[in-house]
């Protein structure tokens, strides 16, 4: 059985002011193409479908069209859980109609998907809170999926029915997952866990969370360790961290598939992927990371020459850039205009004025008897080691003039 694992789509997300929706359309098309070309039997989307609880209409439209296409007209079940960026109720709301199309939404941890049969498609033969068992017509064995969408510690304890509210999160999840696995996950089917949590190998290094994800936990309270995963599970499909990695700590793979696009400059240089899993009952799975080709690459670049910066920007037009410009002099408006006109994907410009060349100069005495224009000029020279240009000096006089007029 071939299972495609993807996560952290963040549809509707912007990089500062820059919309990524066009790139997201391309990357969603690529994921659908991979699912078809790799003959995936099942698709798992492990959370953070949207970037906000109230996504734009275009993002909602893109999600439903993508999931519908991934179902291959109901022949391929698409199991989709909520992440910390998603509204659980929004994810659950289209369930009755979505199920008839082959899309299985799990927004809240207590969702039970009823048994059903998709005409000319698959059948849900067992179901309870946080669990579905699916029979595909092309296989003699079923696939079992334990589903745990994101919820904070308090909500998880409530949804999972913790008798003791002081019970630790790891113990609670371990008990809940073990109960389901012992009941359903024997060696006669493929057994998968999917969840959207901050999960680590016990005793391993603390993994860096991407920008925008760190508020998911406070301290180490919400860290879930991989030794909570039942031994019957053959593959754990994770969402939340945006870098592809098998975090270990369990006999079977425990994998973050990565986001399909780089969503912050801390992710610059990461290769984005989806994961194809090949599984059969009572055996080790084979998984292959498939690189995503769509979308603009993020670059952090540093230049000490405007000419060199412009040359590089013109050579790499289809990317998004955080640009650091280092100079011994103050940057003029004309310099910045040249930079912006050379590229449409500049997100941040970080100017750095190098003071080393003037470090040993003595501080000039300030003449307090001169007018305010002279004081401004002296301040500017002391700050930037050069006189203000005519444009900047004119702007200063305009501001002073407007203040006098208001008085």
N, C-alpha and C positions, 0 to 999 in steps of 0.2 A: 504494500500500500504506500502511495506517494502523497506526502502531506507538505503543503507549503506554509511556512511560518513567516509572518511579517508583523510589524508593530510600529507604534509611535508615528503615525501619519501626520498628526497635527494639522489637519486641513484647515485652511483659513489663516495660518500663522504668517506674520510679517517679520522681516528682519529689520528692526527699527521702523523706518517709514516705508520700506520696500516690500511690496506684495510678492508672495511666492506662488500665487494661485496658478499662474501659467505653467510654472515648473511642476507644480503638483499634478496638473492635468497630464503632463507628459509622463511623470513617474507612475501615476496610477495606470495609465495605458501600458507602460512597460511591465508592471507587476501582473496585469491581466494577460499580457502576451507570454510572460514567463510561465504562468499557471497553465496556459494552453500548450505551449511548446514542450513543457516538461511533463505533460499529462498528469497533473496533480489530481488526486482523487478527493482531497479535502483541503480547505484553506483555513488557517487559524490567524486571526488578527488580534494581537495581545494588548489592546488598549491604546488610549490616547488617539482616538479616531479624529477628534477635533482638537483645536488649541484652546478653546474657551467654552464655558458652559453655554454661552449664547453665540454660536458661530454665525457668520454671514450666510445669506441664502445661497450664494454660489458654492460655499463649502458643503452645505447640506446636500445640494443637488449633486455635487461631485461624488460624495460618499455613496449615496443610494445608487447612482448609475454604475459606480465601480463595483459595489457589492453584487448588484444584479448581474453584471457581466461575469463576475467571478463564479457565480453559481452554475454557469453553463446551462441555462434553462432548467434549473432545478436538479440537474444530475450530480452536481458537486456541492456538498454542504459547506457553508461558510460560517464558521463559529467566531463570533465577534464579542469581545468583552470590553467593559468600560475601564478607562484609566483615570488617573487623578485629575486630568484636564477635562474630562467629560462629565456632563450631567447624567447621572445614572438613570433618572426618570426619562430624559430625552432619548437615551439609548434604548430603554425598554418600550417606549411608547408605540413604535411601529410594529411591535412583535407579531400581532395576529396576521397582518397582511404580509410582513416580511417572511414569516415561517412558510407560507404557501409558495413563496418564491425560492425557498432553500436557504434563507438567511436566518441564522439563529443568534439573536441578540441576548446578551447577559449584562444588564446594567447594574443591578443590585445583587449582593451575594446570596440573597434568599430566593432568587428567581428559579422557578421550576418550569421547564419547557415541556409541554404535554407531548404525549406520544402522537405521532402522525405518520402518514405515508404520503410522499410526494409522487404524483402520477408520473410514471416513467423515470423515477428517480430513486431516492433513498428512503429509508424508514427509520424512525426513532423507536427502538424496541424497549428501552428502559430509560427512566428519568426520575430524578428527585432533585431537591435543592442542591445546586452546585454540581450536577452530574448529568451527562447524557451518554447513551449508548446507541450507536448508529450502525445499521446494516446497509451496506452498499451491494447492489445486485451483482456486481462483477467479482465479489469476494465471498468465500465461504465463512470467513471470520469477521467479527465486528470490530469497530473502533470505539473505545471508551475514553471520554474526556472529562476530567475533573476541572471545573471552571471556578476561579476565584477572582472576580474583578476587584479593582481598587476600592478600599474603604479604610478610613483611619482606624486606629486600634479600638476605640470605643464602639464604632459602628460594626466592626467585625465581630466583636464580642456579643453585640446585640443580635446581629443577623445569624450568627452561628450557634446561638443558644447557650452561651457560657453560663453554667450554673454558679460559678464563683467569679464575680466580676474582677477579682484581683488576679485571676489566672493570667499568666504571662502569654503574650501573643504567640510566641513560638510554640508553646505547649498546646494552645488552643487550636492552631492550624494543624499541628501534627496529629492531634486527636481526631479532628474533623476529617482530614484527608485519609488517615488510616482507617477510619470507620467505613468510608466509601470504598476505598481500595479493597479492604477485606471482604466487603459484600459483593463487589462486582468485578474486580480486576484480577481474574484468574489468568492462567497461561493460554487460554483459548481465544484470546483477542489481543488487539494492540491497545496499550494503556498509556495515555498522555495526560499531563497536567499542564494547564495554562493559567497564568496569573499575572497581574500587573502590580508588582511590589518591588521594594528595594531589597534584593536578596544577595547574600554573600556566602562564601565558604567560611565556615567557622574557623577562626584562627588565621584567616587570610588577610590580605591587605584591604584597607578601606578604599573602595572604588569611588572615583570622582563622579559625582552626578552632574549632568549637563546643566547649563544655565537655564533658569526657569523651572528646574525640577527640585532644587534643594529644599524648598519649604515643605516637601512631602513628609519630612520627619523632623523631630526635635531631639537632638542628641542621638543616642543609639536605640531609642525606645521602639522605633518601628522597623528596625532591621530584622529581616527574617533569614534564618540560616538554612542552608541546603540539606542539613541532616534531618530537617522536618519532613522531607519528601519521602513518601512510602517506597519501600524497595520494589514494589510491583511496577512502578512508573518507569517506562522505557525512554521517555524524553520529556523534558520540562520546557515549554515554550513561554519565554518571559518577555514582558514589555516594561519599559521605564528608562533604563540606561540606553543611550543613543549610539554606543559603540558595539560592534559585533564582538561577542566573547562567550566562551564556555567557561563559566565561573568555577566549575568543579565542586568537590565536596560530596558527590553522590556517584554511585557506580555507573549511572547513565548520564548522558549529556544534560546540562542545565544551561540553556543558551539564551542570551539576549541577541535578537536578530539584527538589531540596529534600526535607527530611523532611516527612511528612504532618501532623505535630504539632510545636509548639514544645516542646523537651525540656529547656530551661534558660532562666533569666531573661535570659541574654545574647541569646536569640532573641526576646525580647518585642518585639512590633510587626511581626514578619516575617509576610508573607502566604505561606502554604504552598500548594504547587502539585503537579500532575502535568503531564507534557508529552506532547502529541499530535504525532507526527511524520507528515508526509505525504511519501512518497518514491517515486521511480521511477528506473529505471536511467539512469545517465549524465546526471544533472541535479541541480540544487540542491534540497535538501529545504526544505519549509515546516514550521516547528514553532510550536505554540501552547501557551502556559502556561495551564492550567486551574486556577483557584483551588479550594482545598479549603475546604468550609464547615463540616465537622464539627469537634468538639473544643472545649475551653475555651481562650479567649484568655488569654495571660499578660500581667500588668500589673505594672509597678514604680510604686508610688504613694508620695507623700510628703505628710504632713499635719502641721499644727501645732496641730490641735484634735481631740480625741477625738470631739466631736460631728460635725465635718466628715467624719472618717474613717468613722464609722458611717453617716452619710447616704449617702456614696458606695458603701460596701459593700452597703447594702440596695438601692441602685439598680442594681447590676451583680452579680447573684447567680451567674451562670454563667460564672465565670472563675477563674483561679488568681492569687494576689496575693503579691508581696513588698512588705510594708508598712513604711515608715519613719515613725516617730512622733517629732516634735521637740517638746520642752517645756522650760520653765524649771524645772520641778519633777520630782521622782521619780514614776514611774507607779505607781499603786496596783493591787492585785490586782483591785479592782472595775473599774478602767478596762480592764484587759486582759480581764476577763470579758465586759464589754460588747462589746469588739471581736470576741472569738471567737464570741459568741452571735449576732452579726449576719451571719456568713458562714461557709460550710463549706469554702471554698477558700483559706484563708490558709495559706501554706506557711512564710513567715518573717515575724517581726516584729523590726524593728531599732529599738530605742529610742535616742534621742539626747537627752541632758540638756544644755541650753544653759547654759554657764557665763558667758557674756558679761555678764549682768546683775550678776554679783557679782565681776567680774574685778578691780575697783579696791578691793575691801574688803581691809583689812589682815588678815593671818593671826592668828587668836586664839592666845594662849598656852595651852599644855596644862597642866592641873593634874594632876600625876602622883600626888598624894596621895589622889585619889578612888578609889572602887571601880570594878570592871570595867564595870559598867553605865554609869557616868558617862564612862569613857574611850571606850566604844563610841559614846555619844551625841555626845561632842565630835568623834570621828573622822567620824561620819556628817555632822555639820554642816559640818566642814571640807571634806568630799568633795562633798557635794550641796547645801550652802548652805541646808539646812532640817533640822528635827529629824525623826527617824524616827517613823513613825506607830505607833499602838498595836499593830497586827498584826505589824509588823516587829520591834518591840521585844519583843513576847511570844515571837516565834520565836527571837530571840537568847537570851532567858532560858531557853527550852526546851533549846537546844543546850548552853548553859553547865551547866544542871542535869544533862543526860545525861552530860556529861563528868565531872562531880563524882561521879555515881553509879558510873560505870565504874571510877574510881580507887579 
